[in-house]
């Protein structure tokens, strides 16, 4: 009986020892799981914080790019308006010069100049035949010089861009006006 009791006691002690070890292992496992969970949560928070920072930086970068783009558009708009303003001023100056050069702003036609001459009631005695003869001579001279001008003008214009060509044709208007004045002066001198 003593041996049996001794065996049972030893068996009980071994069982209790195993249970203690098992409980200690479980505690260790639970502690490890708790630490792993804390580590995971920490990493998750860190990742979320980094993502938030990256998102903020990206938004700031986009805002800076958008601001730069708006600024560039504004600068280009100002440049365009300045160019348009200069072009309008240049056109107005050209128009003013053309009006100044074209004898009172407009060139009168042959029939208008004849009517104006006849309606002044000048008392000079000029025969219609002499007037027509002088007008014919002046017309021949003017048409030949105009033909020369037009031929050289066409040759030059063929080498120019459309913009340059339009500017040159505007600048040639005073030449045509001066030709009309020469014609009128010749008609008056024939008188």
Residue pairs with C-beta under 8 A, 6 or more apart in sequence:
94 170
94 171
97 174
98 170
98 173
98 174
99 105
101 173
101 174
101 177
101 178
102 173
102 174
102 177
103 177
103 180
103 181
107 176
107 177
107 180
108 116
108 180
108 184
110 135
110 183
113 183
113 184
113 187
114 187
117 187
117 188
117 191
122 191
124 191
126 190
126 191
130 190
131 187
131 190
131 191
133 190
134 186
134 187
134 190
135 187
135 190
137 186
138 182
138 183
138 186
138 187
138 190
139 183
142 179
142 182
142 183
145 179
146 176
146 179
149 172
149 175
153 168
153 172
156 168
157 165
157 168
157 169
160 168
